[in-house]
Amino acid sequence: MLVAKENEIDVADTIYSYLADRFPAYAPFSADTELLESGAIDSLGFLELMVFIGEGFGIILNDEHFTPENLGTPADLIAFVRRERRR
């Protein structure tokens, strides 16, 4: 179980680090920062984020994944990645 906890921490750290590095004007991001609605990330940045999530975590993305429930905030992103990695 310790390994699972470490992996969960790694997911959060990786996502927050990416967001801060790629979008420094909006850093630090909180768990509930609205990524698109706040203007922190534009459509091109969103596509880059999806490529990062897919490649960085080995998740094959499809249209059904692109929902506000999965990708609206950093907390949503982290939960989404954790769910998809368990499959």
N, C-alpha and C positions, 0 to 999 in steps of 0.2 A: 504494500500500500504506500510505502514511502516513495517508491519510484513514481507512482501515479501522482502523488502530491507534487513532486519535483517537476514532472511534466506539465502539470497545470500551472505552476508558477512560471515555468519557461514560456508557455503560451502567452500569458499575460505580459511578462517582461518583453518578449519579442514584439508583440503588437504595440505596446506603448513606446518602445524604442523606435520602431519603424515610424509611427505617427509623429513622434517628436523630431526625428531626423528629417523626414520628408516634408513636414508641415510645421516648421519651427515657429512661425508667427502665432500659432494657436497653442503652443506648448506652454505649460504642461496640460495634457488632456486629463479630464476627470472621467470616471466611469460612465457618466451620463451626458457627456458632451455630444450634442447632435452633430454628426459629422457632415451630412449634406445640408440639412435644414439651416444650420448656423452659418454655412458658407465656409467652414473650415476646410472642406474638400470640395473641389469642383468636379465636373463629370470626368475630366481626364485624370484627375487625382484618384477618383473612385475606381476607374479602370485599372490604374497602376496598383491600387490597393488590392484589387481582386486578383491580379496577376501575382502579387506578393503572397497573398493568402494561399492561392493554388499551388504555387511553386514551393513556397517556404514550408508549407505543412503537408504537401502531398495530397491535396484535396482536389478532386475533379469537380469543377463547378458547372452547374447547368442553370437554366433560366429560373427554376423553382427556388434556387438559393438566394436570388436577388430580391429580398424583401426587407422592409424596414425592421421587422422583428429579428432578422439575422444580422443586419449590417448597419443599423441606425446609429449605434453608439459604440464606443470601445467595449463596454460590458457585453453588448449584443454580439460583437465580433468574437470576443473571447469565448462566450458560451457556444456560439456556432462552431468554432474550430474544435472545441473540446467534444461536442456532440459528434461531429463528422469524423474525428480521429478515432472514436470508439467503435465506429461501424466497420 
